[in-house]
Amino acid sequence: MKRIILLLLFVFIYSNHENVYASELLKIKLKNYIGDKEELTIQVKGRYTTMNGIEEFREGAKFIVTAKKGSILLTNQNEKLTFKDSLVLIPDQYDQDHIITVNDKKYLGAMEFMIEDGKYIRPINQIPIEDYLKGVVPFEVYPSWKLDTLKAQALAARTYTMTHMDKEMDDTIQFQVYGGYEWFERASKAVEETKGEIITFENKPINAYYSASNGGVTENNKNVWGETAKAYFPIKKDPYDPIQPWTLTLQKEQLFLKNIDASKMNWWDMLEEKDPSIAEPMKNRLKKQGFAGDLKILSISNLDILPDLNESNRAKKGSIKIEFLRRLIEGTILYEVVELKDTEIDRIRPLIGGSSFKSYLIDTFEEHDRYYVIKGRGFGHGVGMSQWGASIMADKGYTYREIIDHYYPGTTIKKIDDIQKDEEKIGETSKSSEGNSGS
């Protein structure tokens, strides 16, 4: 009930802003820049109040948000307030003169703070879709790129958003990178000049996937996510993608057990893996899989990419074996092993990290005595628009509409309002036909 009241209040505030439509409000969970924090510092510009309108926050004053026994604590030098379950801060007007800063990151709109995993404070930003996009486009592509590239990105991002509004979206690459109220003039112009435009197929918005680079060959959605194959995601050579070749070298032994001296003070903290850029995402992934505690990677004792390829020549399966130490809260240290044999490769890449293992378009895999070497092309899944390819197309003089047509062939660009009007006409025609048949 509380969430419904909150949403209605936001609708009232935002609907009074001439450039905002109440039906296009989004809730974005903030993770990317905030991380998992037990304490956040917030500051407001303009008048903000809590949901019940009782507590007013002074402009410029800094507050600390923490969690304690299931409640949100809000403190500063002069006062201490307690909120059960969550805290919601609402601007009395939606505009650029009302800004909330969370750990030095600025956001427009309302902000809800909730307790996550019993201890972390998780902010959730509520904002209109067009202003959300102004915080997405310059963080998904370079804002210095040609305007038509930015417009193509705006359409892809807007369409993707429309098809994911029923999801609990966050500001990470799991959905779309959102930088809050850190806008760039050219990116904002691209959003404004394409306002309401989305990519459609048979009068419905498509799931407008995109990635940094397809490595010169696009991919079909079925091969990546197991969905029904869509005709507007064909497998074809892309003459505009700059290929983006990459090489990953991965040491087998990350820590030598025989060199670990547990008798030394702080010996655990002194352990550092040979490949920290790979070890850190690997540890984070293992923690998400249930291995709680502090982890140290001992070795990647087995890694293999099987030669079986799909229609786009991307790898399908592989194997990996990870040995690691896990220190529990009370100090107990366990030896753990995670092994995946002949498994889908999309279970292996997240363990190594997408920033290092950049794509499934692999040219060569080599195993040496002490290390592995993987060479490939592209950056990301390769489905839909290549952001780098879109940049090159714009450099060659192509418009954003031509870029969209190249990467999503057979689709049509339409205004959201026009789609809604078409649906209303169809509904009216259907009712009229039913009435006539009944007489």
C-alpha positions as a printed NumPy array, in Angstrom:
array([[  0.   ,   0.   ,   0.   ],
       [  2.879,   2.317,   0.862],
       [  4.468,   1.864,  -2.585],
       [  1.129,   2.687,  -4.296],
       [  0.729,   5.916,  -2.308],
       [  4.352,   6.799,  -3.078],
       [  3.849,   6.263,  -6.806],
       [  0.674,   8.373,  -6.878],
       [  2.481,  11.183,  -5.076],
       [  5.332,  11.074,  -7.6  ],
       [  2.825,  11.096, -10.468],
       [  1.244,  14.257,  -9.056],
       [  4.602,  16.018,  -8.716],
       [  5.956,  15.001, -12.115],
       [  2.728,  15.557, -14.052],
       [  2.973,  19.243, -13.195],
       [  6.237,  19.43 , -15.166],
       [  5.493,  20.286, -18.805],
       [  8.138,  17.951, -20.272],
       [  7.353,  14.893, -18.195],
       [  4.652,  12.275, -18.706],
       [  3.333,  10.579, -15.588],
       [  3.086,   7.225, -17.367],
       [  6.835,   7.144, -18.061],
       [  8.255,   7.054, -14.524],
       [ 11.079,   4.641, -13.772],
       [ 12.536,   3.231, -10.59 ],
       [ 16.281,   2.571, -10.865],
       [ 18.174,   0.736,  -8.161],
       [ 21.584,   2.412,  -7.674],
       [ 24.466,  -0.068,  -7.473],
       [ 27.128,   0.825, -10.014],
       [ 28.608,   3.895,  -8.348],
       [ 27.208,   3.376,  -4.851],
       [ 28.333,  -0.231,  -4.346],
       [ 27.323,  -2.146,  -1.217],
       [ 27.558,   0.398,   1.578],
       [ 26.381,   0.261,   5.171],
       [ 26.51 ,   4.048,   5.335],
       [ 25.664,   6.759,   2.802],
       [ 26.072,  10.535,   2.885],
       [ 23.235,  12.554,   1.355],
       [ 22.712,  16.235,   0.649],
       [ 19.88 ,  18.106,  -1.063],
       [ 19.499,  21.23 ,  -3.159],
       [ 15.981,  22.647,  -3.056],
       [ 13.169,  21.631,  -0.706],
       [ 12.751,  17.905,  -0.031],
       [ 10.408,  16.253,   2.425],
       [  9.725,  12.714,   3.575],
       [  6.748,  10.879,   2.126],
       [  4.429,  11.955,   4.941],
       [  5.497,  15.57 ,   4.383],
       [  6.388,  16.055,   8.049],
       [ 10.186,  16.124,   7.919],
       [ 11.791,  18.826,   5.789],
       [ 15.448,  18.67 ,   4.801],
       [ 17.557,  21.802,   4.916],
       [ 19.379,  22.647,   1.712],
       [ 23.111,  22.003,   1.962],
       [ 22.958,  20.069,   5.241],
       [ 24.704,  16.693,   5.175],
       [ 22.961,  13.615,   6.552],
       [ 24.255,  10.106,   7.202],
       [ 21.959,   7.209,   6.309],
       [ 22.53 ,   3.888,   8.108],
       [ 20.565,   0.747,   8.962],
       [ 19.911,  -0.521,  12.489],
       [ 17.625,  -3.354,  13.563],
       [ 15.499,  -3.189,  10.442],
       [ 15.076,   0.59 ,  10.509],
       [ 16.696,   3.443,   8.573],
       [ 18.576,   5.979,  10.699],
       [ 19.105,   9.498,   9.399],
       [ 21.553,  11.582,  11.42 ],
       [ 23.522,  14.809,  11.308],
       [ 25.175,  16.988,  13.928],
       [ 21.898,  18.231,  15.363],
       [ 19.291,  15.512,  14.958],
       [ 18.579,  11.82 ,  14.631],
       [ 15.536,  10.429,  12.858],
       [ 14.317,   6.83 ,  12.56 ],
       [ 12.239,   5.438,   9.674],
       [ 10.789,   1.95 ,   9.687],
       [ 11.655,  -0.193,   6.634],
       [ 12.511,   2.67 ,   4.264],
       [ 13.082,   6.384,   3.851],
       [ 11.647,   8.337,   0.904],
       [ 12.778,  11.855,  -0.013],
       [ 10.517,  13.772,  -2.409],
       [ 11.211,  17.162,  -4.041],
       [  8.364,  19.655,  -3.796],
       [  8.923,  20.324,  -7.494],
       [ 10.562,  18.319, -10.253],
       [ 13.229,  20.435, -11.959],
       [ 16.994,  20.924, -12.146],
       [ 16.903,  23.18 ,  -9.076],
       [ 16.005,  20.143,  -6.95 ],
       [ 18.942,  17.748,  -6.713],
       [ 19.777,  15.002,  -4.244],
       [ 23.416,  14.003,  -3.851],
       [ 24.272,  10.481,  -2.676],
       [ 27.958,   9.945,  -1.885],
       [ 28.902,  12.869,  -4.186],
       [ 26.772,  11.538,  -7.087],
       [ 23.907,  13.834,  -8.163],
       [ 20.38 ,  12.712,  -9.06 ],
       [ 17.106,  14.369, -10.   ],
       [ 13.704,  13.189,  -8.828],
       [ 12.727,  11.306,  -5.702],
       [ 14.936,   8.882,  -3.804],
       [ 13.973,   5.902,  -1.685],
       [ 16.437,   4.251,   0.703],
       [ 15.878,   0.621,   1.649],
       [ 17.744,  -1.999,   3.647],
       [ 19.31 ,  -4.741,   1.521],
       [ 20.661,  -8.051,   2.851],
       [ 19.97 ,  -6.831,   6.369],
       [ 22.801,  -4.265,   6.428],
       [ 23.358,  -2.373,   3.175],
       [ 21.58 ,   0.865,   2.297],
       [ 20.194,   0.688,  -1.243],
       [ 19.014,   3.921,  -2.912],
       [ 16.287,   3.726,  -5.573],
       [ 15.927,   6.73 ,  -7.876],
       [ 12.508,   7.525,  -9.336],
       [ 12.752,   9.63 , -12.497],
       [ 10.973,  10.232, -15.833],
       [ 12.181,   8.092, -18.714],
       [ 13.503,  10.926, -20.905],
       [ 15.651,  12.362, -18.117],
       [ 16.793,   8.86 , -17.229],
       [ 17.987,   8.499, -20.826],
       [ 19.999,  11.714, -20.539],
       [ 21.917,   9.937, -17.791],
       [ 22.27 ,   6.728, -19.839],
       [ 23.359,   7.775, -23.344],
       [ 26.659,   9.503, -22.37 ],
       [ 27.612,   6.543, -20.166],
       [ 26.856,   3.909, -22.795],
       [ 28.718,   5.688, -25.625],
       [ 31.182,   8.569, -25.774],
       [ 29.295,  11.894, -25.663],
       [ 31.871,  13.326, -28.098],
       [ 30.702,  10.949, -30.864],
       [ 28.623,  12.204, -33.798],
       [ 25.08 ,  13.283, -33.003],
       [ 23.542,  10.533, -35.149],
       [ 25.432,   7.884, -33.151],
       [ 24.045,   9.406, -29.966],
       [ 20.552,   9.451, -31.46 ],
       [ 20.805,   5.777, -32.437],
       [ 21.928,   5.002, -28.886],
       [ 19.029,   7.052, -27.505],
       [ 16.539,   4.998, -29.549],
       [ 18.103,   1.686, -28.568],
       [ 18.211,   2.702, -24.891],
       [ 14.655,   4.076, -24.895],
       [ 13.291,   0.963, -26.587],
       [ 15.225,  -1.34 , -24.263],
       [ 13.817,   0.608, -21.308],
       [ 10.236,   0.309, -22.563],
       [ 10.542,  -3.483, -22.746],
       [ 12.117,  -3.779, -19.288],
       [  9.868,  -1.514, -17.224],
       [  8.355,  -4.556, -15.541],
       [ 11.827,  -5.539, -14.279],
       [ 13.666,  -4.258, -11.216],
       [ 16.248,  -2.303, -13.209],
       [ 19.539,  -1.059, -11.826],
       [ 22.267,   1.278, -13.101],
       [ 24.778,  -1.413, -14.083],
       [ 25.632,  -3.177, -17.361],
       [ 23.114,  -5.856, -16.347],
       [ 20.579,  -3.361, -17.711],
       [ 21.966,   0.035, -18.802],
       [ 24.68 ,   2.173, -17.239],
       [ 23.002,   5.204, -15.663],
       [ 25.116,   8.114, -14.432],
       [ 22.392,  10.128, -12.716],
       [ 22.343,  13.9  , -13.168],
       [ 25.655,  14.067, -14.99 ],
       [ 24.431,  15.252, -18.34 ],
       [ 26.306,  16.194, -21.51 ],
       [ 24.909,  18.734, -23.95 ],
       [ 25.219,  16.643, -27.124],
       [ 23.802,  13.496, -25.504],
       [ 20.872,  15.467, -24.054],
       [ 20.248,  16.975, -27.489],
       [ 20.137,  13.475, -29.009],
       [ 17.539,  12.4  , -26.431],
       [ 15.444,  15.549, -26.896],
       [ 15.48 ,  15.445, -30.713],
       [ 14.295,  11.814, -30.718],
       [ 11.86 ,  12.196, -27.84 ],
       [  9.364,   9.344, -27.703],
       [ 10.854,   7.472, -30.668],
       [ 11.32 ,   3.727, -30.295],
       [ 12.229,   0.769, -32.507],
       [  9.238,  -1.434, -33.34 ],
       [  8.357,  -4.63 , -35.143],
       [  4.711,  -5.265, -36.014],
       [  3.791,  -2.17 , -33.988],
       [  5.432,  -3.499, -30.804],
       [  8.687,  -2.292, -29.212],
       [ 11.528,  -4.753, -29.714],
       [ 14.   ,  -5.907, -27.112],
       [ 16.657,  -3.542, -28.487],
       [ 19.861,  -5.285, -27.447],
       [ 23.197,  -3.636, -28.129],
       [ 26.849,  -4.147, -27.207],
       [ 30.164,  -2.351, -27.624],
       [ 31.47 ,  -4.391, -30.582],
       [ 30.314,  -7.512, -32.428],
       [ 33.803,  -8.333, -33.703],
       [ 32.675,  -8.044, -37.32 ],
       [ 29.834, -10.599, -37.08 ],
       [ 26.432,  -9.979, -35.501],
       [ 24.797, -12.601, -33.299],
       [ 21.232, -13.894, -32.98 ],
       [ 19.363, -13.513, -29.694],
       [ 18.515, -17.23 , -29.505],
       [ 22.195, -18.218, -29.32 ],
       [ 22.818, -15.922, -26.347],
       [ 19.672, -16.11 , -24.217],
       [ 17.77 , -19.095, -25.603],
       [ 14.862, -16.886, -26.671],
       [ 12.785, -17.339, -29.788],
       [ 14.992, -16.234, -32.694],
       [ 14.011, -12.819, -34.055],
       [ 14.398, -11.926, -37.737],
       [ 15.674,  -8.444, -36.829],
       [ 18.674, -10.056, -35.088],
       [ 20.264, -11.821, -38.085],
       [ 23.725, -13.338, -38.127],
       [ 25.649, -11.372, -40.724],
       [ 29.003,  -9.752, -41.378],
       [ 29.21 ,  -6.176, -40.15 ],
       [ 31.48 ,  -4.047, -42.382],
       [ 31.322,  -1.105, -39.96 ],
       [ 32.393,  -2.775, -36.711],
       [ 36.096,  -2.118, -36.01 ],
       [ 36.607,  -5.794, -34.956],
       [ 38.174,  -4.958, -31.545],
       [ 40.704,  -7.832, -31.256],
       [ 41.685,  -8.815, -27.725],
       [ 44.04 , -11.173, -25.914],
       [ 43.571, -12.672, -22.459],
       [ 46.524, -14.243, -20.66 ],
       [ 45.556, -16.103, -17.495],
       [ 48.066, -17.56 , -15.034],
       [ 47.242, -21.07 , -13.803],
       [ 48.736, -20.588, -10.332],
       [ 47.508, -17.423,  -8.669],
       [ 48.975, -18.172,  -5.237],
       [ 51.489, -20.851,  -4.275],
       [ 50.336, -22.764,  -1.194],
       [ 53.901, -23.73 ,  -0.289],
       [ 54.868, -20.05 ,  -0.071],
       [ 52.079, -19.152,   2.358],
       [ 53.352, -18.667,   5.914],
       [ 50.324, -18.603,   8.217],
       [ 52.528, -17.927,  11.253],
       [ 53.127, -14.337,  10.177],
       [ 51.011, -11.498,  11.437],
       [ 48.405, -10.4  ,   8.851],
       [ 49.515, -13.183,   6.51 ],
       [ 46.072, -13.37 ,   4.923],
       [ 46.03 ,  -9.689,   4.021],
       [ 49.456, -10.025,   2.436],
       [ 48.228, -12.586,  -0.104],
       [ 47.776, -11.101,  -3.565],
       [ 46.87 , -13.057,  -6.67 ],
       [ 49.01 , -12.77 ,  -9.805],
       [ 46.064, -11.536, -11.886],
       [ 44.086,  -9.221,  -9.562],
       [ 42.016,  -7.834, -12.471],
       [ 40.722, -11.384, -13.001],
       [ 40.776, -12.589,  -9.402],
       [ 38.513,  -9.809,  -8.099],
       [ 35.553, -10.412, -10.454],
       [ 36.084, -14.144,  -9.948],
       [ 35.775, -13.746,  -6.18 ],
       [ 32.716, -11.519,  -6.533],
       [ 31.057, -14.104,  -8.749],
       [ 31.85 , -16.93 ,  -6.346],
       [ 30.353, -14.926,  -3.484],
       [ 27.141, -14.469,  -5.482],
       [ 27.071, -18.252,  -5.896],
       [ 26.985, -18.688,  -2.126],
       [ 30.635, -18.744,  -1.037],
       [ 30.378, -16.15 ,   1.716],
       [ 33.45 , -14.792,   3.457],
       [ 36.826, -13.484,   2.329],
       [ 38.236, -15.371,  -0.694],
       [ 41.714, -15.899,  -2.131],
       [ 42.126, -17.594,  -5.533],
       [ 44.792, -20.308,  -5.466],
       [ 44.605, -21.515,  -9.058],
       [ 42.65 , -21.936, -12.25 ],
       [ 43.829, -25.522, -12.555],
       [ 41.767, -26.276, -15.641],
       [ 40.437, -24.103, -18.444],
       [ 39.286, -25.26 , -21.852],
       [ 37.273, -23.789, -24.713],
       [ 35.651, -26.55 , -26.761],
       [ 35.953, -26.307, -30.579],
       [ 32.195, -26.687, -31.173],
       [ 30.902, -23.369, -32.585],
       [ 27.468, -21.927, -33.377],
       [ 26.349, -20.38 , -36.697],
       [ 28.146, -17.087, -35.978],
       [ 31.389, -18.977, -35.177],
       [ 31.118, -18.163, -31.49 ],
       [ 32.172, -20.642, -28.816],
       [ 29.386, -22.62 , -27.145],
       [ 30.954, -24.673, -24.362],
       [ 34.001, -24.987, -22.153],
       [ 35.353, -26.182, -18.804],
       [ 36.912, -24.493, -15.792],
       [ 38.228, -25.535, -12.387],
       [ 38.928, -22.965,  -9.675],
       [ 40.66 , -23.734,  -6.374],
       [ 40.463, -21.127,  -3.626],
       [ 40.645, -20.434,   0.106],
       [ 37.652, -19.095,   2.001],
       [ 37.967, -17.377,   5.377],
       [ 34.78 , -17.316,   7.443],
       [ 33.836, -14.542,   9.871],
       [ 35.099, -16.461,  12.914],
       [ 38.461, -16.996,  11.223],
       [ 38.075, -20.574,   9.979],
       [ 39.794, -21.114,   6.616],
       [ 38.369, -23.608,   4.139],
       [ 39.803, -25.06 ,   0.929],
       [ 37.168, -24.937,  -1.816],
       [ 36.884, -26.134,  -5.422],
       [ 34.419, -25.101,  -8.115],
       [ 34.506, -27.164, -11.289],
       [ 32.349, -26.872, -14.398],
       [ 32.825, -29.52 , -17.09 ],
       [ 31.63 , -29.178, -20.689],
       [ 29.232, -26.447, -19.63 ],
       [ 27.698, -23.517, -21.467],
       [ 30.364, -20.892, -21.987],
       [ 28.115, -18.157, -20.608],
       [ 28.683, -19.778, -17.196],
       [ 32.464, -19.467, -17.586],
       [ 32.858, -15.927, -18.896],
       [ 31.222, -14.282, -15.824],
       [ 33.648, -16.178, -13.555],
       [ 36.655, -14.715, -15.377],
       [ 35.002, -11.334, -15.911],
       [ 33.504,  -9.744, -18.991],
       [ 36.085,  -6.944, -18.997],
       [ 38.867,  -9.478, -19.605],
       [ 37.017, -12.312, -21.384],
       [ 35.403,  -9.848, -23.761],
       [ 33.296, -12.011, -26.059],
       [ 32.487, -15.524, -27.251],
       [ 33.943, -14.826, -30.711],
       [ 37.183, -16.684, -30.002],
       [ 39.869, -17.156, -32.639],
       [ 42.404, -19.234, -30.689],
       [ 42.797, -20.931, -27.317],
       [ 46.214, -22.098, -26.106],
       [ 47.238, -23.914, -22.95 ],
       [ 50.861, -23.558, -21.842],
       [ 52.673, -24.992, -18.821],
       [ 51.915, -22.047, -16.544],
       [ 49.234, -20.036, -18.322],
       [ 46.385, -19.938, -20.821],
       [ 46.014, -17.561, -23.773],
       [ 42.666, -16.724, -25.376],
       [ 42.454, -14.49 , -28.442],
       [ 39.176, -13.169, -29.745],
       [ 37.229, -10.313, -31.311],
       [ 34.517,  -7.945, -30.181],
       [ 33.319,  -6.771, -26.792],
       [ 29.973,  -8.065, -25.559],
       [ 27.287, -10.442, -26.824],
       [ 27.14 ,  -9.048, -30.38 ],
       [ 23.323,  -8.998, -30.648],
       [ 21.733,  -5.901, -32.194],
       [ 23.607,  -2.63 , -32.498],
       [ 27.372,  -2.412, -32.285],
       [ 28.068,   0.884, -30.534],
       [ 31.472,   1.222, -32.179],
       [ 29.964,   0.225, -35.521],
       [ 27.277,   2.897, -35.085],
       [ 30.025,   5.445, -34.44 ],
       [ 31.831,   4.528, -37.664],
       [ 28.576,   4.614, -39.635],
       [ 27.883,   8.157, -38.402],
       [ 31.458,   9.163, -39.268],
       [ 30.736,   7.98 , -42.817],
       [ 27.635,  10.176, -43.013],
       [ 24.857,   7.701, -42.195],
       [ 21.852,   9.005, -40.243],
       [ 20.585,   7.477, -37.033],
       [ 17.643,   6.004, -38.944],
       [ 20.036,   4.254, -41.329],
       [ 22.085,   2.991, -38.38 ],
       [ 18.954,   1.537, -36.784],
       [ 17.918,  -0.04 , -40.101],
       [ 21.354,  -1.677, -40.456],
       [ 21.452,  -3.178, -36.97 ],
       [ 17.738,  -3.957, -36.56 ],
       [ 16.662,  -4.794, -40.167],
       [ 12.933,  -4.972, -40.846],
       [ 12.013,  -2.747, -37.906],
       [ 10.217,   0.616, -37.949],
       [ 10.881,   3.73 , -35.887],
       [  7.667,   5.025, -34.313],
       [  6.576,   7.49 , -31.663],
       [  5.232,   5.949, -28.461],
       [  2.151,   8.213, -28.671],
       [  1.438,   7.048, -32.239],
       [  1.575,   3.386, -31.178],
       [ -0.866,   4.089, -28.365],
       [ -3.201,   5.905, -30.783],
       [ -3.034,   2.988, -33.236],
       [ -3.92 ,   0.557, -30.448],
       [ -6.852,   2.752, -29.391],
       [ -8.141,   2.829, -32.985],
       [ -7.852,  -0.958, -33.221],
       [ -9.742,  -1.266, -29.942],
       [-12.492,   1.075, -31.133],
       [-12.775,  -0.784, -34.448],
       [-12.989,  -4.103, -32.624],
       [-15.766,  -2.812, -30.336],
       [-17.627,  -1.414, -33.338],
       [-17.392,  -4.747, -35.151],
       [-18.665,  -6.613, -32.09 ],
       [-21.583,  -4.186, -31.849],
       [-22.501,  -4.616, -35.493],
       [-22.33 ,  -8.402, -35.328],
       [-24.549,  -8.352, -32.276],
       [-27.284,  -6.449, -34.084]])
